[in-house]
Amino acid sequence: MFQETDVTVVSTSQEEVVVMWYHKLGRMLERGLKILMEHNLLPKLKDVVLPFYKHCVISNQHILKFASY
Protein backbone atom coordinates (compact mmCIF):
# COMPACT_ATOMS: atom_id res chain seq x y z
CA MET A 1 0.00 0.00 0.00
CA PHE A 2 2.95 2.37 0.57
CA GLN A 3 4.48 4.02 -2.46
CA GLU A 4 8.14 4.72 -2.86
CA THR A 5 8.84 8.42 -3.42
CA ASP A 6 11.88 10.45 -4.29
CA VAL A 7 12.99 13.08 -1.82
CA THR A 8 14.90 16.11 -2.99
CA VAL A 9 16.90 18.23 -0.57
CA VAL A 10 17.51 21.77 -1.71
CA SER A 11 20.27 23.80 -0.17
CA THR A 12 20.37 27.50 -0.93
CA SER A 13 23.09 29.94 -0.04
CA GLN A 14 22.37 33.07 1.96
CA GLU A 15 23.07 35.19 -1.14
CA GLU A 16 20.45 33.25 -3.12
CA VAL A 17 17.87 33.84 -0.37
CA VAL A 18 18.62 37.59 -0.34
CA VAL A 19 18.32 37.80 -4.14
CA MET A 20 15.06 35.82 -4.04
CA TRP A 21 13.52 38.28 -1.55
CA TYR A 22 14.96 41.22 -3.53
CA HIS A 23 13.08 40.09 -6.64
CA LYS A 24 9.91 38.99 -4.83
CA LEU A 25 9.58 42.39 -3.18
CA GLY A 26 9.97 44.35 -6.41
CA ARG A 27 13.68 45.18 -6.16
CA MET A 28 13.41 46.66 -2.67
CA LEU A 29 16.40 48.60 -1.39
CA GLU A 30 18.91 46.84 0.85
CA ARG A 31 17.90 49.14 3.71
CA GLY A 32 14.27 48.03 3.41
CA LEU A 33 15.26 44.36 3.39
CA LYS A 34 17.33 44.91 6.54
CA ILE A 35 14.36 46.50 8.31
CA LEU A 36 12.11 43.57 7.39
CA MET A 37 14.81 41.11 8.49
CA GLU A 38 15.16 42.86 11.87
CA HIS A 39 11.41 42.42 12.41
CA ASN A 40 11.72 38.70 11.51
CA LEU A 41 9.42 39.09 8.50
CA LEU A 42 11.72 37.37 5.99
CA PRO A 43 12.17 33.67 6.78
CA LYS A 44 15.64 32.11 6.43
CA LEU A 45 17.33 35.50 6.13
CA LYS A 46 20.25 36.08 8.47
CA ASP A 47 22.13 38.93 6.78
CA VAL A 48 21.40 41.29 3.89
CA VAL A 49 24.13 41.99 1.38
CA LEU A 50 22.88 42.58 -2.14
CA PRO A 51 25.13 42.08 -5.13
CA PHE A 52 25.63 45.11 -7.37
CA TYR A 53 23.13 45.11 -10.23
CA LYS A 54 24.43 47.54 -12.84
CA HIS A 55 21.24 47.38 -14.94
CA CYS A 56 19.10 48.33 -11.92
CA VAL A 57 21.25 51.38 -11.16
CA ILE A 58 21.48 52.52 -14.78
CA SER A 59 17.77 52.07 -15.50
CA ASN A 60 16.63 53.78 -12.30
CA GLN A 61 14.06 56.35 -13.31
CA HIS A 62 13.46 59.52 -11.36
CA ILE A 63 10.14 61.32 -11.22
CA LEU A 64 10.47 64.91 -12.34
CA LYS A 65 8.01 67.50 -11.13
CA PHE A 66 6.08 69.52 -13.64
CA ALA A 67 6.96 73.18 -13.71
CA SER A 68 4.36 75.33 -11.99
CA TYR A 69 3.33 78.46 -13.88
mmCIF file of the N, C-alpha and C atoms, coordinates in Angstrom:
data_MODEL
# 
_entry.id   MODEL 
# 
loop_
_atom_site.group_PDB 
_atom_site.id 
_atom_site.type_symbol 
_atom_site.label_atom_id 
_atom_site.label_alt_id 
_atom_site.label_comp_id 
_atom_site.label_asym_id 
_atom_site.label_entity_id 
_atom_site.label_seq_id 
_atom_site.pdbx_PDB_ins_code 
_atom_site.Cartn_x 
_atom_site.Cartn_y 
_atom_site.Cartn_z 
_atom_site.occupancy 
_atom_site.B_iso_or_equiv 
_atom_site.pdbx_formal_charge 
_atom_site.auth_seq_id 
_atom_site.auth_comp_id 
_atom_site.auth_asym_id 
_atom_site.auth_atom_id 
_atom_site.pdbx_PDB_model_num 
ATOM 1   N N  . MET A 1 1  ? 0.804  -1.187 0.000   1.00 0.00 ? 1  MET A N  1 
ATOM 2   C CA . MET A 1 1  ? 0.000  0.000  0.000   1.00 0.00 ? 1  MET A CA 1 
ATOM 3   C C  . MET A 1 1  ? 0.861  1.272  0.000   1.00 0.00 ? 1  MET A C  1 
ATOM 4   N N  . PHE A 1 2  ? 2.071  1.207  0.558   1.00 0.00 ? 2  PHE A N  1 
ATOM 5   C CA . PHE A 1 2  ? 2.952  2.370  0.572   1.00 0.00 ? 2  PHE A CA 1 
ATOM 6   C C  . PHE A 1 2  ? 3.640  2.517  -0.771  1.00 0.00 ? 2  PHE A C  1 
ATOM 7   N N  . GLN A 1 3  ? 3.791  3.760  -1.212  1.00 0.00 ? 3  GLN A N  1 
ATOM 8   C CA . GLN A 1 3  ? 4.476  4.022  -2.464  1.00 0.00 ? 3  GLN A CA 1 
ATOM 9   C C  . GLN A 1 3  ? 5.854  4.589  -2.179  1.00 0.00 ? 3  GLN A C  1 
ATOM 10  N N  . GLU A 1 4  ? 6.787  4.219  -2.999  1.00 0.00 ? 4  GLU A N  1 
ATOM 11  C CA . GLU A 1 4  ? 8.145  4.724  -2.864  1.00 0.00 ? 4  GLU A CA 1 
ATOM 12  C C  . GLU A 1 4  ? 8.209  6.094  -3.540  1.00 0.00 ? 4  GLU A C  1 
ATOM 13  N N  . THR A 1 5  ? 8.749  7.077  -2.861  1.00 0.00 ? 5  THR A N  1 
ATOM 14  C CA . THR A 1 5  ? 8.839  8.425  -3.424  1.00 0.00 ? 5  THR A CA 1 
ATOM 15  C C  . THR A 1 5  ? 10.267 8.913  -3.382  1.00 0.00 ? 5  THR A C  1 
ATOM 16  N N  . ASP A 1 6  ? 10.562 9.823  -4.276  1.00 0.00 ? 6  ASP A N  1 
ATOM 17  C CA . ASP A 1 6  ? 11.884 10.446 -4.290  1.00 0.00 ? 6  ASP A CA 1 
ATOM 18  C C  . ASP A 1 6  ? 11.842 11.702 -3.426  1.00 0.00 ? 6  ASP A C  1 
ATOM 19  N N  . VAL A 1 7  ? 12.895 11.905 -2.673  1.00 0.00 ? 7  VAL A N  1 
ATOM 20  C CA . VAL A 1 7  ? 12.989 13.077 -1.817  1.00 0.00 ? 7  VAL A CA 1 
ATOM 21  C C  . VAL A 1 7  ? 14.146 13.927 -2.329  1.00 0.00 ? 7  VAL A C  1 
ATOM 22  N N  . THR A 1 8  ? 13.875 15.198 -2.522  1.00 0.00 ? 8  THR A N  1 
ATOM 23  C CA . THR A 1 8  ? 14.904 16.114 -2.991  1.00 0.00 ? 8  THR A CA 1 
ATOM 24  C C  . THR A 1 8  ? 15.198 17.112 -1.879  1.00 0.00 ? 8  THR A C  1 
ATOM 25  N N  . VAL A 1 9  ? 16.480 17.263 -1.584  1.00 0.00 ? 9  VAL A N  1 
ATOM 26  C CA . VAL A 1 9  ? 16.898 18.229 -0.574  1.00 0.00 ? 9  VAL A CA 1 
ATOM 27  C C  . VAL A 1 9  ? 17.528 19.396 -1.313  1.00 0.00 ? 9  VAL A C  1 
ATOM 28  N N  . VAL A 1 10 ? 17.013 20.584 -1.043  1.00 0.00 ? 10 VAL A N  1 
ATOM 29  C CA . VAL A 1 10 ? 17.511 21.773 -1.708  1.00 0.00 ? 10 VAL A CA 1 
ATOM 30  C C  . VAL A 1 10 ? 18.259 22.622 -0.690  1.00 0.00 ? 10 VAL A C  1 
ATOM 31  N N  . SER A 1 11 ? 19.469 22.947 -1.030  1.00 0.00 ? 11 SER A N  1 
ATOM 32  C CA . SER A 1 11 ? 20.271 23.800 -0.166  1.00 0.00 ? 11 SER A CA 1 
ATOM 33  C C  . SER A 1 11 ? 20.528 25.104 -0.906  1.00 0.00 ? 11 SER A C  1 
ATOM 34  N N  . THR A 1 12 ? 20.153 26.210 -0.292  1.00 0.00 ? 12 THR A N  1 
ATOM 35  C CA . THR A 1 12 ? 20.373 27.502 -0.928  1.00 0.00 ? 12 THR A CA 1 
ATOM 36  C C  . THR A 1 12 ? 21.322 28.320 -0.079  1.00 0.00 ? 12 THR A C  1 
ATOM 37  N N  . SER A 1 13 ? 22.152 29.081 -0.759  1.00 0.00 ? 13 SER A N  1 
ATOM 38  C CA . SER A 1 13 ? 23.088 29.935 -0.036  1.00 0.00 ? 13 SER A CA 1 
ATOM 39  C C  . SER A 1 13 ? 22.357 31.177 0.469   1.00 0.00 ? 13 SER A C  1 
ATOM 40  N N  . GLN A 1 14 ? 22.964 31.864 1.394   1.00 0.00 ? 14 GLN A N  1 
ATOM 41  C CA . GLN A 1 14 ? 22.372 33.073 1.959   1.00 0.00 ? 14 GLN A CA 1 
ATOM 42  C C  . GLN A 1 14 ? 22.203 34.140 0.875   1.00 0.00 ? 14 GLN A C  1 
ATOM 43  N N  . GLU A 1 15 ? 23.158 34.213 -0.052  1.00 0.00 ? 15 GLU A N  1 
ATOM 44  C CA . GLU A 1 15 ? 23.070 35.189 -1.144  1.00 0.00 ? 15 GLU A CA 1 
ATOM 45  C C  . GLU A 1 15 ? 21.869 34.896 -2.038  1.00 0.00 ? 15 GLU A C  1 
ATOM 46  N N  . GLU A 1 16 ? 21.605 33.623 -2.303  1.00 0.00 ? 16 GLU A N  1 
ATOM 47  C CA . GLU A 1 16 ? 20.450 33.251 -3.124  1.00 0.00 ? 16 GLU A CA 1 
ATOM 48  C C  . GLU A 1 16 ? 19.136 33.628 -2.438  1.00 0.00 ? 16 GLU A C  1 
ATOM 49  N N  . VAL A 1 17 ? 19.079 33.483 -1.123  1.00 0.00 ? 17 VAL A N  1 
ATOM 50  C CA . VAL A 1 17 ? 17.870 33.839 -0.373  1.00 0.00 ? 17 VAL A CA 1 
ATOM 51  C C  . VAL A 1 17 ? 17.657 35.351 -0.429  1.00 0.00 ? 17 VAL A C  1 
ATOM 52  N N  . VAL A 1 18 ? 18.733 36.130 -0.280  1.00 0.00 ? 18 VAL A N  1 
ATOM 53  C CA . VAL A 1 18 ? 18.623 37.585 -0.344  1.00 0.00 ? 18 VAL A CA 1 
ATOM 54  C C  . VAL A 1 18 ? 18.134 38.014 -1.724  1.00 0.00 ? 18 VAL A C  1 
ATOM 55  N N  . VAL A 1 19 ? 18.711 37.442 -2.778  1.00 0.00 ? 19 VAL A N  1 
ATOM 56  C CA . VAL A 1 19 ? 18.319 37.795 -4.141  1.00 0.00 ? 19 VAL A CA 1 
ATOM 57  C C  . VAL A 1 19 ? 16.868 37.396 -4.404  1.00 0.00 ? 19 VAL A C  1 
ATOM 58  N N  . MET A 1 20 ? 16.449 36.246 -3.872  1.00 0.00 ? 20 MET A N  1 
ATOM 59  C CA . MET A 1 20 ? 15.061 35.815 -4.037  1.00 0.00 ? 20 MET A CA 1 
ATOM 60  C C  . MET A 1 20 ? 14.107 36.846 -3.435  1.00 0.00 ? 20 MET A C  1 
ATOM 61  N N  . TRP A 1 21 ? 14.372 37.288 -2.190  1.00 0.00 ? 21 TRP A N  1 
ATOM 62  C CA . TRP A 1 21 ? 13.517 38.279 -1.551  1.00 0.00 ? 21 TRP A CA 1 
ATOM 63  C C  . TRP A 1 21 ? 13.602 39.615 -2.271  1.00 0.00 ? 21 TRP A C  1 
ATOM 64  N N  . TYR A 1 22 ? 14.772 39.978 -2.781  1.00 0.00 ? 22 TYR A N  1 
ATOM 65  C CA . TYR A 1 22 ? 14.960 41.220 -3.534  1.00 0.00 ? 22 TYR A CA 1 
ATOM 66  C C  . TYR A 1 22 ? 14.015 41.254 -4.739  1.00 0.00 ? 22 TYR A C  1 
ATOM 67  N N  . HIS A 1 23 ? 13.944 40.152 -5.467  1.00 0.00 ? 23 HIS A N  1 
ATOM 68  C CA . HIS A 1 23 ? 13.077 40.086 -6.644  1.00 0.00 ? 23 HIS A CA 1 
ATOM 69  C C  . HIS A 1 23 ? 11.604 39.955 -6.257  1.00 0.00 ? 23 HIS A C  1 
ATOM 70  N N  . LYS A 1 24 ? 11.301 39.164 -5.252  1.00 0.00 ? 24 LYS A N  1 
ATOM 71  C CA . LYS A 1 24 ? 9.907  38.990 -4.831  1.00 0.00 ? 24 LYS A CA 1 
ATOM 72  C C  . LYS A 1 24 ? 9.289  40.287 -4.339  1.00 0.00 ? 24 LYS A C  1 
ATOM 73  N N  . LEU A 1 25 ? 10.092 41.141 -3.733  1.00 0.00 ? 25 LEU A N  1 
ATOM 74  C CA . LEU A 1 25 ? 9.577  42.393 -3.181  1.00 0.00 ? 25 LEU A CA 1 
ATOM 75  C C  . LEU A 1 25 ? 9.760  43.572 -4.133  1.00 0.00 ? 25 LEU A C  1 
ATOM 76  N N  . GLY A 1 26 ? 9.918  43.283 -5.409  1.00 0.00 ? 26 GLY A N  1 
ATOM 77  C CA . GLY A 1 26 ? 9.968  44.352 -6.407  1.00 0.00 ? 26 GLY A CA 1 
ATOM 78  C C  . GLY A 1 26 ? 11.235 45.177 -6.374  1.00 0.00 ? 26 GLY A C  1 
ATOM 79  N N  . ARG A 1 27 ? 12.368 44.526 -6.196  1.00 0.00 ? 27 ARG A N  1 
ATOM 80  C CA . ARG A 1 27 ? 13.678 45.176 -6.157  1.00 0.00 ? 27 ARG A CA 1 
ATOM 81  C C  . ARG A 1 27 ? 13.771 46.215 -5.043  1.00 0.00 ? 27 ARG A C  1 
ATOM 82  N N  . MET A 1 28 ? 13.361 45.800 -3.855  1.00 0.00 ? 28 MET A N  1 
ATOM 83  C CA . MET A 1 28 ? 13.410 46.661 -2.675  1.00 0.00 ? 28 MET A CA 1 
ATOM 84  C C  . MET A 1 28 ? 14.856 46.997 -2.327  1.00 0.00 ? 28 MET A C  1 
ATOM 85  N N  . LEU A 1 29 ? 15.069 48.181 -1.796  1.00 0.00 ? 29 LEU A N  1 
ATOM 86  C CA . LEU A 1 29 ? 16.401 48.599 -1.391  1.00 0.00 ? 29 LEU A CA 1 
ATOM 87  C C  . LEU A 1 29 ? 16.941 47.710 -0.270  1.00 0.00 ? 29 LEU A C  1 
ATOM 88  N N  . GLU A 1 30 ? 18.259 47.647 -0.190  1.00 0.00 ? 30 GLU A N  1 
ATOM 89  C CA . GLU A 1 30 ? 18.912 46.841 0.847   1.00 0.00 ? 30 GLU A CA 1 
ATOM 90  C C  . GLU A 1 30 ? 18.486 47.295 2.240   1.00 0.00 ? 30 GLU A C  1 
ATOM 91  N N  . ARG A 1 31 ? 18.331 48.595 2.422   1.00 0.00 ? 31 ARG A N  1 
ATOM 92  C CA . ARG A 1 31 ? 17.903 49.143 3.712   1.00 0.00 ? 31 ARG A CA 1 
ATOM 93  C C  . ARG A 1 31 ? 16.526 48.613 4.102   1.00 0.00 ? 31 ARG A C  1 
ATOM 94  N N  . GLY A 1 32 ? 15.610 48.548 3.146   1.00 0.00 ? 32 GLY A N  1 
ATOM 95  C CA . GLY A 1 32 ? 14.267 48.026 3.409   1.00 0.00 ? 32 GLY A CA 1 
ATOM 96  C C  . GLY A 1 32 ? 14.294 46.555 3.768   1.00 0.00 ? 32 GLY A C  1 
ATOM 97  N N  . LEU A 1 33 ? 15.131 45.781 3.069   1.00 0.00 ? 33 LEU A N  1 
ATOM 98  C CA . LEU A 1 33 ? 15.258 44.356 3.385   1.00 0.00 ? 33 LEU A CA 1 
ATOM 99  C C  . LEU A 1 33 ? 15.810 44.162 4.794   1.00 0.00 ? 33 LEU A C  1 
ATOM 100 N N  . LYS A 1 34 ? 16.762 45.011 5.196   1.00 0.00 ? 34 LYS A N  1 
ATOM 101 C CA . LYS A 1 34 ? 17.334 44.905 6.541   1.00 0.00 ? 34 LYS A CA 1 
ATOM 102 C C  . LYS A 1 34 ? 16.282 45.187 7.618   1.00 0.00 ? 34 LYS A C  1 
ATOM 103 N N  . ILE A 1 35 ? 15.423 46.174 7.353   1.00 0.00 ? 35 ILE A N  1 
ATOM 104 C CA . ILE A 1 35 ? 14.363 46.503 8.312   1.00 0.00 ? 35 ILE A CA 1 
ATOM 105 C C  . ILE A 1 35 ? 13.407 45.326 8.461   1.00 0.00 ? 35 ILE A C  1 
ATOM 106 N N  . LEU A 1 36 ? 12.999 44.736 7.336   1.00 0.00 ? 36 LEU A N  1 
ATOM 107 C CA . LEU A 1 36 ? 12.106 43.572 7.389   1.00 0.00 ? 36 LEU A CA 1 
ATOM 108 C C  . LEU A 1 36 ? 12.772 42.392 8.085   1.00 0.00 ? 36 LEU A C  1 
ATOM 109 N N  . MET A 1 37 ? 14.078 42.207 7.850   1.00 0.00 ? 37 MET A N  1 
ATOM 110 C CA . MET A 1 37 ? 14.813 41.113 8.487   1.00 0.00 ? 37 MET A CA 1 
ATOM 111 C C  . MET A 1 37 ? 14.865 41.319 10.005  1.00 0.00 ? 37 MET A C  1 
ATOM 112 N N  . GLU A 1 38 ? 15.087 42.565 10.436  1.00 0.00 ? 38 GLU A N  1 
ATOM 113 C CA . GLU A 1 38 ? 15.161 42.862 11.870  1.00 0.00 ? 38 GLU A CA 1 
ATOM 114 C C  . GLU A 1 38 ? 13.839 42.595 12.569  1.00 0.00 ? 38 GLU A C  1 
ATOM 115 N N  . HIS A 1 39 ? 12.733 42.709 11.851  1.00 0.00 ? 39 HIS A N  1 
ATOM 116 C CA . HIS A 1 39 ? 11.414 42.423 12.409  1.00 0.00 ? 39 HIS A CA 1 
ATOM 117 C C  . HIS A 1 39 ? 10.994 40.966 12.184  1.00 0.00 ? 39 HIS A C  1 
ATOM 118 N N  . ASN A 1 40 ? 11.944 40.131 11.756  1.00 0.00 ? 40 ASN A N  1 
ATOM 119 C CA . ASN A 1 40 ? 11.720 38.699 11.509  1.00 0.00 ? 40 ASN A CA 1 
ATOM 120 C C  . ASN A 1 40 ? 10.573 38.438 10.529  1.00 0.00 ? 40 ASN A C  1 
ATOM 121 N N  . LEU A 1 41 ? 10.482 39.247 9.491   1.00 0.00 ? 41 LEU A N  1 
ATOM 122 C CA . LEU A 1 41 ? 9.423  39.094 8.499   1.00 0.00 ? 41 LEU A CA 1 
ATOM 123 C C  . LEU A 1 41 ? 9.884  38.354 7.243   1.00 0.00 ? 41 LEU A C  1 
ATOM 124 N N  . LEU A 1 42 ? 11.188 38.086 7.136   1.00 0.00 ? 42 LEU A N  1 
ATOM 125 C CA . LEU A 1 42 ? 11.720 37.367 5.986   1.00 0.00 ? 42 LEU A CA 1 
ATOM 126 C C  . LEU A 1 42 ? 12.353 36.061 6.466   1.00 0.00 ? 42 LEU A C  1 
ATOM 127 N N  . PRO A 1 43 ? 11.647 34.942 6.293   1.00 0.00 ? 43 PRO A N  1 
ATOM 128 C CA . PRO A 1 43 ? 12.171 33.665 6.779   1.00 0.00 ? 43 PRO A CA 1 
ATOM 129 C C  . PRO A 1 43 ? 13.497 33.297 6.114   1.00 0.00 ? 43 PRO A C  1 
ATOM 130 N N  . LYS A 1 44 ? 14.338 32.631 6.878   1.00 0.00 ? 44 LYS A N  1 
ATOM 131 C CA . LYS A 1 44 ? 15.638 32.110 6.434   1.00 0.00 ? 44 LYS A CA 1 
ATOM 132 C C  . LYS A 1 44 ? 16.646 33.186 6.072   1.00 0.00 ? 44 LYS A C  1 
ATOM 133 N N  . LEU A 1 45 ? 16.393 34.427 6.445   1.00 0.00 ? 45 LEU A N  1 
ATOM 134 C CA . LEU A 1 45 ? 17.327 35.501 6.132   1.00 0.00 ? 45 LEU A CA 1 
ATOM 135 C C  . LEU A 1 45 ? 18.085 35.884 7.390   1.00 0.00 ? 45 LEU A C  1 
ATOM 136 N N  . LYS A 1 46 ? 19.419 35.794 7.304   1.00 0.00 ? 46 LYS A N  1 
ATOM 137 C CA . LYS A 1 46 ? 20.249 36.083 8.470   1.00 0.00 ? 46 LYS A CA 1 
ATOM 138 C C  . LYS A 1 46 ? 21.044 37.369 8.301   1.00 0.00 ? 46 LYS A C  1 
ATOM 139 N N  . ASP A 1 47 ? 21.357 37.724 7.055   1.00 0.00 ? 47 ASP A N  1 
ATOM 140 C CA . ASP A 1 47 ? 22.125 38.926 6.779   1.00 0.00 ? 47 ASP A CA 1 
ATOM 141 C C  . ASP A 1 47 ? 21.740 39.420 5.393   1.00 0.00 ? 47 ASP A C  1 
ATOM 142 N N  . VAL A 1 48 ? 21.788 40.724 5.183   1.00 0.00 ? 48 VAL A N  1 
ATOM 143 C CA . VAL A 1 48 ? 21.401 41.289 3.894   1.00 0.00 ? 48 VAL A CA 1 
ATOM 144 C C  . VAL A 1 48 ? 22.595 41.976 3.263   1.00 0.00 ? 48 VAL A C  1 
ATOM 145 N N  . VAL A 1 49 ? 23.096 41.383 2.197   1.00 0.00 ? 49 VAL A N  1 
ATOM 146 C CA . VAL A 1 49 ? 24.133 41.990 1.380   1.00 0.00 ? 49 VAL A CA 1 
ATOM 147 C C  . VAL A 1 49 ? 23.755 41.709 -0.063  1.00 0.00 ? 49 VAL A C  1 
ATOM 148 N N  . LEU A 1 50 ? 23.303 42.746 -0.749  1.00 0.00 ? 50 LEU A N  1 
ATOM 149 C CA . LEU A 1 50 ? 22.880 42.581 -2.138  1.00 0.00 ? 50 LEU A CA 1 
ATOM 150 C C  . LEU A 1 50 ? 24.072 42.718 -3.077  1.00 0.00 ? 50 LEU A C  1 
ATOM 151 N N  . PRO A 1 51 ? 24.103 41.885 -4.107  1.00 0.00 ? 51 PRO A N  1 
ATOM 152 C CA . PRO A 1 51 ? 25.135 42.078 -5.129  1.00 0.00 ? 51 PRO A CA 1 
ATOM 153 C C  . PRO A 1 51 ? 24.825 43.345 -5.929  1.00 0.00 ? 51 PRO A C  1 
ATOM 154 N N  . PHE A 1 52 ? 25.817 43.907 -6.577  1.00 0.00 ? 52 PHE A N  1 
ATOM 155 C CA . PHE A 1 52 ? 25.626 45.115 -7.370  1.00 0.00 ? 52 PHE A CA 1 
ATOM 156 C C  . PHE A 1 52 ? 24.984 44.750 -8.695  1.00 0.00 ? 52 PHE A C  1 
ATOM 157 N N  . TYR A 1 53 ? 23.826 45.333 -8.970  1.00 0.00 ? 53 TYR A N  1 
ATOM 158 C CA . TYR A 1 53 ? 23.125 45.114 -10.233 1.00 0.00 ? 53 TYR A CA 1 
ATOM 159 C C  . TYR A 1 53 ? 23.242 46.380 -11.069 1.00 0.00 ? 53 TYR A C  1 
ATOM 160 N N  . LYS A 1 54 ? 24.172 46.364 -12.017 1.00 0.00 ? 54 LYS A N  1 
ATOM 161 C CA . LYS A 1 54 ? 24.430 47.539 -12.839 1.00 0.00 ? 54 LYS A CA 1 
ATOM 162 C C  . LYS A 1 54 ? 23.175 47.980 -13.591 1.00 0.00 ? 54 LYS A C  1 
ATOM 163 N N  . HIS A 1 55 ? 22.425 47.022 -14.154 1.00 0.00 ? 55 HIS A N  1 
ATOM 164 C CA . HIS A 1 55 ? 21.241 47.381 -14.939 1.00 0.00 ? 55 HIS A CA 1 
ATOM 165 C C  . HIS A 1 55 ? 20.164 48.045 -14.083 1.00 0.00 ? 55 HIS A C  1 
ATOM 166 N N  . CYS A 1 56 ? 20.089 47.703 -12.794 1.00 0.00 ? 56 CYS A N  1 
ATOM 167 C CA . CYS A 1 56 ? 19.105 48.331 -11.919 1.00 0.00 ? 56 CYS A CA 1 
ATOM 168 C C  . CYS A 1 56 ? 19.490 49.783 -11.630 1.00 0.00 ? 56 CYS A C  1 
ATOM 169 N N  . VAL A 1 57 ? 20.777 50.028 -11.462 1.00 0.00 ? 57 VAL A N  1 
ATOM 170 C CA . VAL A 1 57 ? 21.251 51.377 -11.156 1.00 0.00 ? 57 VAL A CA 1 
ATOM 171 C C  . VAL A 1 57 ? 21.131 52.267 -12.394 1.00 0.00 ? 57 VAL A C  1 
ATOM 172 N N  . ILE A 1 58 ? 21.516 51.744 -13.543 1.00 0.00 ? 58 ILE A N  1 
ATOM 173 C CA . ILE A 1 58 ? 21.478 52.522 -14.781 1.00 0.00 ? 58 ILE A CA 1 
ATOM 174 C C  . ILE A 1 58 ? 20.046 52.832 -15.189 1.00 0.00 ? 58 ILE A C  1 
ATOM 175 N N  . SER A 1 59 ? 19.142 51.870 -15.034 1.00 0.00 ? 59 SER A N  1 
ATOM 176 C CA . SER A 1 59 ? 17.774 52.068 -15.502 1.00 0.00 ? 59 SER A CA 1 
ATOM 177 C C  . SER A 1 59 ? 16.866 52.710 -14.457 1.00 0.00 ? 59 SER A C  1 
ATOM 178 N N  . ASN A 1 60 ? 17.436 53.135 -13.339 1.00 0.00 ? 60 ASN A N  1 
ATOM 179 C CA . ASN A 1 60 ? 16.633 53.779 -12.297 1.00 0.00 ? 60 ASN A CA 1 
ATOM 180 C C  . ASN A 1 60 ? 16.041 55.066 -12.848 1.00 0.00 ? 60 ASN A C  1 
ATOM 181 N N  . GLN A 1 61 ? 14.730 55.170 -12.786 1.00 0.00 ? 61 GLN A N  1 
ATOM 182 C CA . GLN A 1 61 ? 14.058 56.353 -13.314 1.00 0.00 ? 61 GLN A CA 1 
ATOM 183 C C  . GLN A 1 61 ? 13.654 57.269 -12.164 1.00 0.00 ? 61 GLN A C  1 
ATOM 184 N N  . HIS A 1 62 ? 13.827 58.533 -12.372 1.00 0.00 ? 62 HIS A N  1 
ATOM 185 C CA . HIS A 1 62 ? 13.463 59.520 -11.363 1.00 0.00 ? 62 HIS A CA 1 
ATOM 186 C C  . HIS A 1 62 ? 12.222 60.272 -11.817 1.00 0.00 ? 62 HIS A C  1 
ATOM 187 N N  . ILE A 1 63 ? 11.341 60.562 -10.905 1.00 0.00 ? 63 ILE A N  1 
ATOM 188 C CA . ILE A 1 63 ? 10.136 61.316 -11.218 1.00 0.00 ? 63 ILE A CA 1 
ATOM 189 C C  . ILE A 1 63 ? 10.472 62.805 -11.168 1.00 0.00 ? 63 ILE A C  1 
ATOM 190 N N  . LEU A 1 64 ? 10.218 63.471 -12.271 1.00 0.00 ? 64 LEU A N  1 
ATOM 191 C CA . LEU A 1 64 ? 10.469 64.905 -12.337 1.00 0.00 ? 64 LEU A CA 1 
ATOM 192 C C  . LEU A 1 64 ? 9.157  65.641 -12.138 1.00 0.00 ? 64 LEU A C  1 
ATOM 193 N N  . LYS A 1 65 ? 9.200  66.689 -11.364 1.00 0.00 ? 65 LYS A N  1 
ATOM 194 C CA . LYS A 1 65 ? 8.009  67.498 -11.134 1.00 0.00 ? 65 LYS A CA 1 
ATOM 195 C C  . LYS A 1 65 ? 7.732  68.378 -12.347 1.00 0.00 ? 65 LYS A C  1 
ATOM 196 N N  . PHE A 1 66 ? 6.467  68.587 -12.593 1.00 0.00 ? 66 PHE A N  1 
ATOM 197 C CA . PHE A 1 66 ? 6.084  69.516 -13.643 1.00 0.00 ? 66 PHE A CA 1 
ATOM 198 C C  . PHE A 1 66 ? 6.346  70.941 -13.152 1.00 0.00 ? 66 PHE A C  1 
ATOM 199 N N  . ALA A 1 67 ? 6.732  71.785 -14.076 1.00 0.00 ? 67 ALA A N  1 
ATOM 200 C CA . ALA A 1 67 ? 6.958  73.177 -13.711 1.00 0.00 ? 67 ALA A CA 1 
ATOM 201 C C  . ALA A 1 67 ? 5.625  73.836 -13.392 1.00 0.00 ? 67 ALA A C  1 
ATOM 202 N N  . SER A 1 68 ? 5.598  74.616 -12.339 1.00 0.00 ? 68 SER A N  1 
ATOM 203 C CA . SER A 1 68 ? 4.360  75.325 -11.993 1.00 0.00 ? 68 SER A CA 1 
ATOM 204 C C  . SER A 1 68 ? 4.439  76.735 -12.565 1.00 0.00 ? 68 SER A C  1 
ATOM 205 N N  . TYR A 1 69 ? 3.364  77.138 -13.220 1.00 0.00 ? 69 TYR A N  1 
ATOM 206 C CA . TYR A 1 69 ? 3.331  78.458 -13.880 1.00 0.00 ? 69 TYR A CA 1 
ATOM 207 C C  . TYR A 1 69 ? 2.483  79.406 -13.120 1.00 0.00 ? 69 TYR A C  1 
# 
